[in-house]
Amino acid sequence: MQRYAIVQHITRFFWPWHGERRQPPTSVRRLVVLWLVALAIGAGVTALGWDDFDGSFLMALLLLLYVVDDISDGVPHRWPAALAAVAVLWGATRLTSAVLPDSLDNAWAQSVAAAVGVTLGLAVSAAITRLPERRPHRPVEGHDSGVGGHDSR
């Protein structure tokens, strides 16, 4: 019995049950708080200079946790949003780190690049999850959807 419940949770993570209502996307207020917390943690860890933790890694980890949370909640367009957020995070971080001057300390350069990647990743994910869902076309009751739009009575 318990094994079946685990299978249900795993299946629901990938495919919501047929007819289940999707959760609304994360609120803008929560996204802004997550963004500010990610930037603060990244800057704080970089400023402290801890060798064990990397501020850029922690910022990226917070974005990934947000994406997994959206996937498990079943928000609309969650898989394309997750893939786009990770791709934008990686691409923007790489491009920003290539553009930053060499005079900047390496730890700060990585944190700034990660901050740009996390910012753009969150923005892309939030935009994609807010796209309207496609609704299957259903004919209006009482109307025949025959050829040419004529009633077949």
C-alpha positions in Angstrom: 0.0 0.0 0.0 2.8 2.5 0.9 4.7 1.5 -2.2 1.8 2.6 -4.3 1.7 6.0 -2.6 5.3 6.6 -3.5 4.7 5.7 -7.1 1.8 8.1 -7.1 4.0 10.9 -5.8 6.7 10.2 -8.4 4.2 10.0 -11.3 2.5 13.2 -10.1 5.9 15.0 -10.1 6.2 14.3 -13.8 2.6 14.2 -15.0 -0.3 15.7 -13.1 -3.3 13.5 -12.8 -5.9 13.8 -15.5 -8.4 16.5 -14.7 -6.3 17.9 -11.8 -6.3 21.7 -11.6 -2.9 23.3 -11.9 -1.5 25.5 -9.2 -1.1 29.2 -10.0 2.5 30.4 -10.6 4.6 31.7 -7.8 3.5 35.2 -6.8 5.7 38.2 -7.8 6.2 39.1 -4.2 7.6 35.7 -3.4 9.9 35.8 -6.5 11.3 39.2 -5.4 11.9 37.9 -1.9 13.6 34.8 -3.3 15.7 36.9 -5.6 16.8 39.3 -2.9 17.6 36.4 -0.5 19.7 34.7 -3.2 21.7 37.9 -3.9 22.2 38.6 -0.2 23.4 35.0 0.5 25.7 35.1 -2.5 27.2 38.5 -1.5 27.4 37.6 2.1 29.2 34.3 1.6 31.6 35.9 -0.9 32.3 38.8 1.5 33.1 36.4 4.3 35.5 34.6 2.0 34.5 31.1 3.1 36.6 28.6 1.2 34.1 25.7 1.8 31.1 27.5 0.3 30.9 29.4 -2.9 28.4 32.3 -3.1 27.7 31.7 -6.8 27.0 28.0 -6.1 24.5 28.9 -3.4 22.7 31.4 -5.6 22.3 28.9 -8.4 21.2 26.3 -5.9 18.4 28.6 -4.7 17.2 29.0 -8.3 17.2 25.2 -8.8 15.2 24.7 -5.6 12.7 27.2 -6.8 12.4 25.4 -10.2 11.9 22.0 -8.5 9.3 23.6 -6.2 7.4 24.9 -9.3 7.6 21.4 -10.9 6.3 19.7 -7.8 3.5 22.2 -7.5 2.4 21.6 -11.0 2.3 25.1 -12.3 1.5 25.7 -16.0 4.4 25.2 -18.4 6.7 24.0 -15.6 9.0 21.8 -17.6 9.8 24.4 -20.4 10.2 27.0 -17.7 12.7 24.8 -15.8 14.7 24.0 -18.8 14.8 27.6 -19.9 15.8 28.9 -16.4 18.7 26.4 -16.2 19.8 27.2 -19.7 19.6 31.0 -19.1 21.4 30.6 -15.7 24.3 28.7 -17.3 24.5 30.9 -20.4 24.2 34.3 -18.7 26.7 33.3 -16.0 29.2 32.2 -18.7 28.8 35.3 -20.8 29.0 37.6 -17.8 32.1 36.0 -16.5 33.7 36.3 -19.9 32.9 40.1 -20.1 33.9 41.0 -16.5 37.3 42.7 -16.2 40.3 40.8 -14.9 40.9 43.5 -12.2 37.9 42.1 -10.3 38.7 39.4 -7.6 37.9 35.9 -8.9 35.3 35.2 -6.1 33.5 38.5 -6.7 33.6 38.0 -10.5 31.9 34.6 -10.0 29.3 36.0 -7.7 28.5 38.9 -10.0 28.2 36.5 -12.9 26.0 34.1 -10.9 23.8 37.1 -9.8 23.2 38.0 -13.4 22.4 34.4 -14.3 20.0 33.9 -11.3 18.3 37.2 -12.1 17.7 36.3 -15.7 16.8 32.7 -14.9 14.2 33.7 -12.4 12.7 36.3 -14.9 12.6 33.7 -17.7 11.0 31.1 -15.5 8.4 33.5 -14.1 7.5 34.7 -17.6 7.1 31.2 -19.0 4.9 30.0 -16.1 2.6 33.0 -16.7 1.9 32.2 -20.3 -1.7 31.3 -21.0 -2.5 27.6 -21.2 -3.8 26.1 -24.4 -7.3 24.9 -23.9 -8.6 22.1 -26.1 -11.2 23.3 -28.5 -14.7 22.0 -27.5 -17.7 22.5 -29.7 -20.5 24.6 -28.3 -23.5 22.4 -27.2 -26.4 22.5 -29.5 -24.3 23.3 -32.6 -23.1 20.8 -35.1 -19.5 21.1 -36.1 -20.2 19.6 -39.5 -18.5 20.6 -42.8 -19.2 24.1 -43.8 -20.7 25.0 -40.6 -24.2 24.0 -41.7 -26.6 22.3 -39.3 -27.1 18.6 -40.3 -30.8 18.4 -39.1 
